[in-house]
Amino acid sequence: MTATPFEIPVNADEVAWIRERVEAFRFFEEPEDAGWADGANRAYMETLRRYWLDTFDWPAAVARLNRHPQVRVDVGDGFRLHAVHRRSPRPDARPLLIAHGWPGSILEFDAIIDRLAEPEDPSQPAFHVVAPSLPGYAWSDRPKNPMGPRAVAGLYDALMAQLGYADYVYQGGDWGCVIGGWIGLDSTTVSAIHVSGFGLRPADMSPKTPAEGAWLQKALVTRDTETAYLQLQGTKPQSLGFAMMDSPMGVAAWFAEKFVGWSDVPGQSDDPPFSHDQMLTNIMIYLTTRSFLTATWIYRGMFLEGGFAIPKGRRIEKPTGVAAFPRDLLAFPPRAMVERGYDVVHWTDMPRGGHFASLEEPELFLADLRAFVAGL
């Protein structure tokens, strides 16, 4: 096995540089009563900045993350992935790879890792939890060039093999659900996949019913109003990097707007449904590792790979579970459309929740993942 134990470091010089930039930041105009309709809200960002400078404790946040055992694993050619690797004491535990996306991190699973490994109810399934940081993110190595989700799927499969797991269950959201689709197609060792977003798409997405047509129209509106970031990061990420790599407040605003727009908040005037500590811990994971730019490369990699459609004539035959959260950016179409590309054996329409499901609605998320695995 090529796994090396790892603890997240606190780089005092990097933290001091970030604080200096945050202190020096100068605010600017916004339209009256803008809320979040035009992007990051100034009042929220002023409050977050003040909390960042006066209250937030990055070493304490690192200590909290370090309570989870972590490794860096050589997955081929010396390329190392960082991952939480929390083994369960239960003899019947199943290996589980649980995958984040952008602009997320392993923080999304912080509150559920121990509960997955040692469930409170012994009748619930237990897991050996593997939660990797994407290539180019956080403490994983940076690829030399943009790497798309299909290539990442191969690295994740190699990660599980290097950790000694010949069979595993996969769960993913955001990029994790796109990668999960490719794993479902390409892997010989994954036994089932559970997704909380509509990632890899069936080759045929033409609507066959009025309900499918209505979903497609809504998806087109979402594309036009919410995905400019995807086009930018997928086509010209280096230009964005020149601005963001020198501006911690810029990164914070870029992320905060997504944590509002993709979460289950009642209206455009509402702030993210996450604490300042959660928001800043996730932001600092990117800032202290200087990984904002290389984290965007997966978008460029997807374009270079050819997009996110299942190849024509192919279908994911691995048993698939769906947790459909109503405010997810990658909202699911009617089940029949999904089943053109997936062997759906479990489907739950959630009563609430958005894109960052395991962080926003951990109880709903846990219950659905457990029910899916218990029913396999």
SEDO-795345 format. One record per atom (N, C-alpha, C): x, y, z. Coordinates in steps of 0.05 Angstrom, whole numbers, plus 5000, padded with zeros to 4 digits. Example, Ala and Ser with C-alpha at 12.3 -4.5 7.8 and 13.67 -1.06 7.14 Angstrom:
! residues 2
526448865156 524649105156 526449345156 525749555142 527349795143 525850015157 
//
This chain:
! residues 376
501749765000 500050005000 501850255000 501050454985 502650694982 501350934995 500150885019 498851105034 500651205056 500851465058 502451595079 500651745098 500751705124 499151855142 499552155139 497452315143 497652595137 496052755158 497052985166 495553175182 495653445168 493453585169 493253845156 495054045172 496854185158 498654375172 497354645174 498454805192 497655095194 500155255185 500055375162 502255535152 501855825161 503355895182 503056165194 503556385174 505556355157 506256565138 503956605118 502756385109 500556405090 498156535103 497556455128 495356575143 495756875147 498156955152 498757245156 498357395130 499157275107 498757405081 495757435075 494257235081 491357245076 490057465093 490857475119 489657675137 490357955127 492757995118 493658255108 491858345085 491258155066 489558225043 486658275052 485758125071 482958165080 482658435094 484658505110 484558765124 484658995104 486158965083 486559185063 484259215043 482459025043 480359025023 478559275025 477959395002 476259635001 473559564987 471359615001 468759554990 467959764969 465859704954 465059874931 461959874929 460960004909 458060044906 456559794899 453959794906 452159584895 449459714891 447659604874 445059714870 443359714896 441459894898 439759914922 438159654924 437859554949 436259314955 437059084937 439659054932 440558844913 440258564923 440458524950 440458254960 442758104947 442057864937 444057694923 443457684893 441557844883 440657814856 442857874836 444758054843 446858134825 449558014831 449557824850 452057704858 452357734889 454857704898 455357714927 454257974940 452957934963 451658164977 453658304994 453758574992 455758725006 455458705037 452958725047 452558715076 453558445087 452858235073 453757965083 456857955082 458058045061 460958035059 462358205079 461158435086 462258605107 462158455134 459958325140 459658175165 461657935165 461857795143 463657565141 466557655145 467357885133 470057985136 470658055165 468758185178 469158265206 469458015224 467857815219 468157565234 470857425228 471657435203 474257325195 476457445210 476457705213 478657855225 478557835256 476157835267 475857865297 475357605311 474257405298 473257165313 474156905302 474256875276 474856615264 477656515272 477756255279 480156125289 480955895270 482755955251 483555755232 485055525245 486855565263 488155325276 486055145290 484055255301 481955095314 480354935293 479855065270 478454925248 480154695237 482854745235 484654535226 484654305246 484754365272 484754155292 482153985290 479954115285 477453965282 477553775258 478553875236 478853695212 480853475217 482953525233 484953325238 484053105257 481753135269 480752905285 480052665267 479752715242 479252495223 481952385213 482452125213 484952025202 485152075172 487452165164 487852245136 490352125124 490352095098 492651985084 493152135058 495552095047 496052175019 497051915005 495751854983 496051594970 497151624942 499251484934 500251474907 498351314890 496951444871 495051304854 496151254826 498751284823 500051224798 501951444789 504351374780 506351564770 507051774790 506951694816 507651884837 505652094843 503252084831 501152284836 499652204861 499552384880 498352324906 495652474911 493752314919 491152424928 491052434958 489952664968 489352684997 486652565002 486252435025 483552335032 483352285062 480952335072 480252225098 479851925094 480951775113 480651485112 479851385140 477251375144 476151305171 475051015169 476550835181 475550555181 473650505204 471650345199 469650275219 470650025235 469950025261 470549775276 468649545270 466549595256 464549385250 465649185230 465448925235 466448725216 464848715190 462348815191 460648805167 460749075151 462549255158 462649515145 463449485116 462249655099 462749655071 464449905064 466349875046 467950105037 466050305022 466450565028 464850775015 466750995007 466751074982 468051314973 465951534970 466351754984 464451974984 465852224974 464752334952 466252534937 464952804936 466553014941 465553294939 465953404911 465153654908 465553794882 466554074887 465854254869 466754534871 464254704877 464454904895 466754994910 466854864938 466554604939 466454464964 469154344972 469054174992 471554055003 470653825022 472653705034 471953495054 470353595077 470353865081 468653975102 465753895100 464853855075 462053775071 461253525086 463253355092 462653095105 463553095134 464553315144 465753325171 463853215193 461253285191 459453215212 458352925209 458852795187 457652535182 459652305180 462252365178 464252155174 464151955197 464252055222 464151865245 461551715246 459351845239 456751705240 456451505218 457851535195 457851335175 459451095184 461651145197 463450925206 462250775230 460950925248 459850805273 457050915277 455050805262 452350905265 451250875293 449551055301 448451045328 446650795331 445250725310 443550495310 445050255298 445650045313 447249825301 445849675278 443249725275 441949595252 442449745226 443649985227 444250135203 446950045192 447350065165 449849985153 452150155163 454550035165 456950185173 458850185149 460650385149 462450415126 465350475134 467150375118 469950475118 469850715099 470150955110 469651195095 472251295082 472151345056 474351475042 473251725029 474251955037 473352215027 475652365015 476152344989 478552474977 478052774971 480252914970 480353184958 480853144928 479353284911 479653254883 482553324874 483553214852 486153304842 486153604837 488353734847 488554024845 487254174867 485954034885 484454154908 486054094934 486054294951 486954254979 489654114979 489753884992 492353754997 492853524978 491253494957 491953314935 493953454916 495453284902 497253404882 495853554860 497253734848 496253884825 497053734799 495153684781 495853574755 497553774739 499153674721 500753854704 499054004685 496753894677 494854014659 492053964668 490054114658 487254064666 486453764663 485153664683 484253384684 481253374687 479853234669 476953214670 475953004688 473252994691 472052814711 472452514704 472552444678 473052164672 475852074680 477752244677 480452184686 480552164717 479052344730 478952324759 477652064768 475651974754 474351724761 476451494762 478251494742 480351284743 482151314767 482851554775 484451594799 483051504824 480451564826 478951474849 478751174851 478451044828 478450754828 481150644838 483250774828 485950694837 486350744867 485250964877 485451024905 484250804922 481950714915 480650494930 482250244929 483350184905 485049944903 487549964920 488850204920 491250234936 490650214966 488150294974 487450265002 486549985009 486449804990 485949524995 483049444992 481449604978 478549544975 478049444947 477249194945 476649074919 473849114910 472149224928 469349264922 468449504939 466949694927 466249924943 463650044932 462350204950 460050364943 461050654939 459750794920 460651064914 458351264919 458951494930 456951704933 458151964924 456652134909 457752384900 455652594894 456452844897 454853084890 456553274875 455353454859 456853644843 458753484825 461353554824 463153394808 463153104816 462553054842 462452784851 460352614836 458052744828 456052584814 456852534785 458352724773 459352684746 461452464746 463252484765 465352274768 464052004774 461952014790 460651764797 459451624772 458351784754 457351664729 459551524713 461851654711 464151524697 465151284712 465151284738 465951044753 463950824748 461350894748 459350694742 459650564715 460650724695 461150614669 463750464666 465850564679 468550464673 469650274694 468750284719 470050134741 469049844741 470849664747 470049384751 469849314780 470449504798 470449444827 468249584842 467049804831 464849934845 462349754843 460849734865 458549554864 455949714862 455949964869 453450134868 454250424871 452550604860 453050884863 450551024873 451051234889 448851394900 449551684893 447751834881 448352104872 446252294883 447152534890 445352744900 445152974880 445852934855 445553124834 445552984807 444453114787 444252994760 446753074745 448752904745 451352964734 451652874706 452852634703 453152514676 450452464664 450052564639 447352554627 447052334607 444652214605 444252014583 444652144556 445451984537 446052084510 443552214498 441252094503 438652204493 437252364514 437352634512 436052804531 433652944519 432652844496 430252974484 427852904501 426153104506 423753054523 421752884509 420652684524 418652504513 415852564525 415652714546 413152764560 413053064566 410653174573 410453454581 412153514606 412253324625 413853364649 416853384642 417753224623 420553244615 421153504600 419153594584 419453844570 419554074589 417954074610 417954284630 420654284645 421654054652 424354044665 426454164647 426454094622 428454194603 428354494601 425954614600 425754904599 426855034624 426254914647 427355024672 430354994673 431354764663 434254724662 435654934644 434355014622 435555214604 435555484618 433555554634 433555804649 435855804669 436155574683 438355554702 441055584689 441355464665 443855494650 444455784644 442355934637 442756214629 443256394653 442256324676 442356504699 444456424720 445356174720 447056074741 449755954732 450255934707 452655774699 454755934683 454656204686 456856354673 459556274684 459656214710 462156124723 463255874709 461455694701 462255444688 463655504661 462455684646 463555764620 466255894623 466556064643 469056204648 471156004657 470555844677 472455654688 473155434668 471255374650 471755164630 473155264605 473455524602 474655624577 477155794583 476955974603 479156164608 479856174638 480455944650 480955944679 483456104687 485456124670 487856264678 487456564682 485656674666 485156964669 483757014696 481856844703 480556864729 482556844752 484556664748 486556614768 488156864776 488657034756 490257274762 488757454782 486157454781 484657614800 484357474827 483557224826 482857084851 485256994868 487456924855 489656824871 490957044888 490257294882 491357524898 489157654915 486757534917 484557664931 482957464947 483657434973 482057264990 479157344991 478557604991 475757694992 474357634965 475857634943 474757554918 473857264918 475657094928 474956804930 472556774948 472556914971 470356884990 467656964978 467657184962 465157274950 464357084927 466256984912 465656794890 464356544901 465356444924 464156204937 461556264951 461456484965 459056554981 456556574963 456856694940 454656724921 453556444913 455356254909 454455984902 453055844926 454055884950 452855764973 450055874979 449456114968 446756224970 445056114947 446056164922 444456104899 443855814895 445455634906 445055344903 443855204927 443155364948 442155244972 439155304975 437855174994 434955204997 434355445015 434555685004 433855925018 431356045005 429656175021 427056255010 427156464988 429056644989 429056854969 431756974964 431957154945 434557274937 435657464959 434157514980 435257695001 436357535024 436257265022 437157105045 440057025043 441357005066 444156935067 444456625066 446956525063 447356235062 446456105088 445355855085 444355715109 446655565123 448955695125 451355575138 452555785156 453855695177 455155875196 457556015183 458456235196 460856365186 463256185189 463256025210 465555835213 465655635191 463355525183 463255335161 464155475135 463155705130 463855845105 466855905104 467956005126 470756085126 472655855126 471855635139 473555395139 473755295110 471555285095 471655195068 473355385051 472955645055 474555845039 477455815045 478155785071 480955775079 482355515069 480855305065 482055065053 483155125026 481755285010 482655364984 484955564986 484655765004 486655975005 489255885016 489255735038 491755655050 493355455034 491955315016 493355124998 493855244971 493055494967 493355634941 492355464918 489955354922 488855164902 486355274887 485655524890 483355624876 483555574846 485855644834 486155624805 486155334796 487755164808 487854884798 485254744804 483654844823 481054724828 479154774805 479555004790 477855054767 478654894743 480954774743 481854634719 480154394711 478654284730 476954054723 474754144703 473954394704 472054494685 473254504657 475654604655 477054594629 477554314620 478254134639 478653854633 476153724622 473853794633 471353684623 470853764594 471254014587 470954104559 472853954541 475353914550 477353784534 476653484530 475353364550 474553084548 472053044530 470553264526 468253244508 465553284521 465453374546 462953434559 462153234580 459553224586 458653054608 456152894600 456352774576 454252594567 455352304566 453652114574 454251834571 454651764542 456751624534 457151564506 454651424494 454051484469 451751374455 451951064456 449750934462 449650644463 450550524489 451350694509 452250604535 450150674556 450150524578 448350574601 449750484626 449350624647 450550544673 448950324685 450050084686 448549854695 448849794725 450549934738 450849904767 448450004781 447449874802 445149974817 445650264827 443650434821 444050714826 441850814845 442650964865 440851104883 440851394878 438451524879 438151804874 436951944898 438252154908 437252324928 436752594915 434252654908 433452894893 432753124912 434653304917 434153534934 432953754917 430853884926 429254064908 430754314899 432754414914 434054664906 436954614896 437454364886 440054304876 440454444849 442754564844 443454674818 443054454796 443954214802 443753984784 441253824789 438953964788 436353834794 435753614775 434553404786 433853164770 431353204753 431453094729 428953094713 427152864722 424852824710 423152594717 424752334715 424052144732 425551894735 426051754708 423951754691 424251604666 426551704649 427051964650 429252074635 431951984646 432151984673 434651894686 435151594679 432951434679 433251154674 434151084646 434151274628 435351224601 438351174604 439551284625 442451254628 443351104652 441551044671 442250924696 440350704704 441350504718 439650294730 438750394758 436650554758 435750684783 434150474799 435150404823 433750214840 432650354866 433350604869 432550754894 432251044886 430051174894 429551454887 428051584910 429051804920 427751964941 427552254933 425052354932 424652634928 424652774956 426752914961 427253034987 425253264993 424453305017 422653525024 423953795024 426553815026 427954065027 430954015022 432454225018 435354195015 436254274987 438854334985 440054424961 442554274953 444354414941 446654304927 448654174946 449154304969 451154204989 449654035009 448553815000 446553665015 447553565042 449953445042 450953325067 451653535088 452153775079 452653995098 450154135106 448254165088 445754315094 443654145108 443453895099 441353715110 442653445116 444353435136 445853185141 444052945149 441853005163 440052785172 438652655148 437652825130 436352715106 438352565089 440652685086 442752565069 443552285080 444152275106 444952025119 442851815116 440351885122 438151695122 437851575094 438151745073 437751635046 440051455037 442451535043 444751375036 444651095050 443951105075 443650855090 441450675079 439150795073 436950645062 437750515035 439150665019 439950564993 441750324996 443850345013 445750125017 444349885031 442649945050 441249725063 439449565044 438549695023 436749555004 438149424981 440849444980 442249324958 442149014959 
//
